[in-house]
Amino acid sequence: MPRSRWPAGPEAAPGAPPDEGRRRLLRLAAGAGALAALPGWARPQATAPRPQEGRMQTRSTPRTGEPLPVIGLGTWQAFDVGASEAERAPRREVLRLLFAAGGRLVDSSPMYGRAEAVVGDLLRGRPEQRTAYVATKVWTTGRAEGEAQMAESERRMGGRLDLVQVHNLQDWKTHLPTLRAWKRAGRIRHVGITHYALSALGELEQIVRREEIDFVQLPYSAGVREAEARLLPACQERGAAVIVMRPFEQGDLLRRLRGRPLPGWATEGGAASWAQLLLQFILSHPAVTVAIPATSKPEHMEDNARAGALPPLTAEARKRLLAEL
Ligand SMILES: NC(=O)c1ccc[n+]([C@@H]2O[C@H](COP(=O)([O-])OP(=O)(O)OC[C@H]3O[C@@H](n4cnc5c(N)ncnc54)[C@H](OP(=O)(O)O)[C@@H]3O)[C@@H](O)[C@H]2O)c1
């Protein structure tokens, strides 16, 4: 796999020429300045430590201050598989690589078939189970049904849930009080809402403005930027952490770019693949906490995880990527 070129400077890889290291740091500083100069864009709310070679960055969840690594793992389709070793082995390796790269967040849902149970099985008894940030959803109607479903998710995913999100806002007025009660009781740590549809962004915004929401999971990518207008700023203003779903538009964005060489300005900024560049774009939005690309392939997990160690794209690079698309 290609290695990230970023950054040099005080923590530079041994042997990096000092001048090149300084130039890279200056480019990084210029990039951060350009980002801050954009209207509506503030410095990242997150604690974004200076990127270190190969080390995944973390960002704090605004309400609780918990640092979360910026690349997580989605499990829709990718983890909906049976019990055979041929199906389980690559997913076990995907999880191993996520954690080895410094990642923690795994996102699932009772809607994703066997995915919750597969994640639970693959983590059970492993050291990663202790550090994993386990996120799932409640996707049903009614208080008792919601509680029963969450208890089942908890059992499937290894006995512990960090975050439960109301899936597609289904019966959210019923589920939010339950989630808050579970949080007060220490049974979950964070409360979230999510919807995949662009037509639901307005409702997500209204809820985030009125209610105390720890996490909003929303669609955002270099090709689908509607959340930039109102929802992402609302999350920033209200202190809600943001999980970005569908960073590759279910893989469509990468299929469109397949065979096209990565432009020189992108490799200059540290990306070694289109996947990394697309994730870098998402993570350069100051409201974003973590992106959760789904994959069943270890080499893709490794590729995606490397994006977590890259600096934000400059405003100029963001424009160039949009022009490329
Ligand atoms: N809240 C909601 O309503 C909602 C809705 C949709 C999704 N989600 C969450 O968001 C997650 C991500 O969204 P998504 O699964 O729809 O789509 P996505 O992450 O945008 O794209 C996944 C696709 O990209 C491919 N891929 C991943 N990394 C790659 C790489 N480095 N190079 C080439 N191909 C790569 C995967 O195939 P391979 O397996 O071959 O790598 C897969 O086909 C979901 O899994 C789920 O957890 C939530």
The ligand as an SDF file (V2000), in Angstrom:
LIG
                    3D

 48 52  0  0  0  0  0  0  0  0999 V2000
  -28.3600    5.9870    8.5780 N   0  0  0  0  0  0  0  0  0  0  0  0
  -28.7400    5.5890    7.4070 C   0  0  0  0  0  0  0  0  0  0  0  0
  -29.8790    5.7580    6.9860 O   0  0  0  0  0  0  0  0  0  0  0  0
  -27.7020    4.9490    6.5460 C   0  0  0  0  0  0  0  0  0  0  0  0
  -27.9580    4.7480    5.2060 C   0  0  0  0  0  0  0  0  0  0  0  0
  -26.9630    4.2260    4.4520 C   0  0  0  0  0  0  0  0  0  0  0  0
  -25.7490    3.9120    5.0390 C   0  0  0  0  0  0  0  0  0  0  0  0
  -25.5280    4.1000    6.3620 N   0  0  0  0  0  0  0  0  0  0  0  0
  -24.2380    3.7550    7.0190 C   0  0  0  0  0  0  0  0  0  0  0  0
  -23.1700    4.3310    6.2910 O   0  0  0  0  0  0  0  0  0  0  0  0
  -22.2690    3.3030    5.8830 C   0  0  0  0  0  0  0  0  0  0  0  0
  -21.5550    3.6650    4.6100 C   0  0  0  0  0  0  0  0  0  0  0  0
  -22.4550    3.8610    3.5420 O   0  0  0  0  0  0  0  0  0  0  0  0
  -22.6360    2.8220    2.3450 P   0  0  0  0  0  0  0  0  0  0  0  0
  -22.2800    1.4830    2.8370 O   0  0  0  0  0  0  0  0  0  0  0  0
  -24.0010    3.0310    1.8140 O   0  0  0  0  0  0  0  0  0  0  0  0
  -21.6720    3.3060    1.1960 O   0  0  0  0  0  0  0  0  0  0  0  0
  -20.1500    3.8600    1.0520 P   0  0  0  0  0  0  0  0  0  0  0  0
  -19.3980    3.6710    2.3050 O   0  0  0  0  0  0  0  0  0  0  0  0
  -20.2630    5.2140    0.4590 O   0  0  0  0  0  0  0  0  0  0  0  0
  -19.5860    2.8850   -0.0620 O   0  0  0  0  0  0  0  0  0  0  0  0
  -19.3870    1.5280    0.1830 C   0  0  0  0  0  0  0  0  0  0  0  0
  -18.8980    0.8780   -1.1130 C   0  0  0  0  0  0  0  0  0  0  0  0
  -17.6140    1.3820   -1.4410 O   0  0  0  0  0  0  0  0  0  0  0  0
  -16.6860    0.3060   -1.6270 C   0  0  0  0  0  0  0  0  0  0  0  0
  -15.4170    0.7470   -1.0520 N   0  0  0  0  0  0  0  0  0  0  0  0
  -15.1340    1.0590    0.2260 C   0  0  0  0  0  0  0  0  0  0  0  0
  -13.8710    1.4690    0.3640 N   0  0  0  0  0  0  0  0  0  0  0  0
  -13.3090    1.3960   -0.8570 C   0  0  0  0  0  0  0  0  0  0  0  0
  -12.0070    1.6820   -1.3660 C   0  0  0  0  0  0  0  0  0  0  0  0
  -11.0320    2.1500   -0.5870 N   0  0  0  0  0  0  0  0  0  0  0  0
  -11.7630    1.4780   -2.6810 N   0  0  0  0  0  0  0  0  0  0  0  0
  -12.7410    1.0180   -3.4880 C   0  0  0  0  0  0  0  0  0  0  0  0
  -14.0020    0.7330   -3.0740 N   0  0  0  0  0  0  0  0  0  0  0  0
  -14.2780    0.9220   -1.7660 C   0  0  0  0  0  0  0  0  0  0  0  0
  -17.2870   -0.8700   -0.9040 C   0  0  0  0  0  0  0  0  0  0  0  0
  -17.0040   -2.0760   -1.5750 O   0  0  0  0  0  0  0  0  0  0  0  0
  -15.9790   -3.1830   -0.9960 P   0  0  0  0  0  0  0  0  0  0  0  0
  -16.7240   -3.9440    0.0550 O   0  0  0  0  0  0  0  0  0  0  0  0
  -15.6850   -3.9650   -2.2170 O   0  0  0  0  0  0  0  0  0  0  0  0
  -14.7930   -2.4430   -0.4670 O   0  0  0  0  0  0  0  0  0  0  0  0
  -18.7910   -0.5960   -0.9970 C   0  0  0  0  0  0  0  0  0  0  0  0
  -19.3170   -1.1180   -2.1900 O   0  0  0  0  0  0  0  0  0  0  0  0
  -23.1830    2.0750    5.8050 C   0  0  0  0  0  0  0  0  0  0  0  0
  -22.4800    0.8630    5.7380 O   0  0  0  0  0  0  0  0  0  0  0  0
  -23.9940    2.2530    7.0460 C   0  0  0  0  0  0  0  0  0  0  0  0
  -23.2660    1.8460    8.2080 O   0  0  0  0  0  0  0  0  0  0  0  0
  -26.4760    4.6270    7.1110 C   0  0  0  0  0  0  0  0  0  0  0  0
  1  2  1  0
  2  3  2  0
  2  4  1  0
  4  5  1  0
  4 48  2  0
  5  6  2  0
  6  7  1  0
  7  8  2  0
  8  9  1  0
  8 48  1  0
  9 10  1  0
  9 46  1  0
 10 11  1  0
 11 12  1  0
 11 44  1  0
 12 13  1  0
 13 14  1  0
 14 15  2  0
 14 16  1  0
 14 17  1  0
 17 18  1  0
 18 19  2  0
 18 20  1  0
 18 21  1  0
 21 22  1  0
 22 23  1  0
 23 24  1  0
 23 42  1  0
 24 25  1  0
 25 26  1  0
 25 36  1  0
 26 27  1  0
 26 35  1  0
 27 28  2  0
 28 29  1  0
 29 30  1  0
 29 35  2  0
 30 31  1  0
 30 32  2  0
 32 33  1  0
 33 34  2  0
 34 35  1  0
 36 37  1  0
 36 42  1  0
 37 38  1  0
 38 39  2  0
 38 40  1  0
 38 41  1  0
 42 43  1  0
 44 45  1  0
 44 46  1  0
 46 47  1  0
M  CHG  2   8   1  16  -1
M  END
$$$$
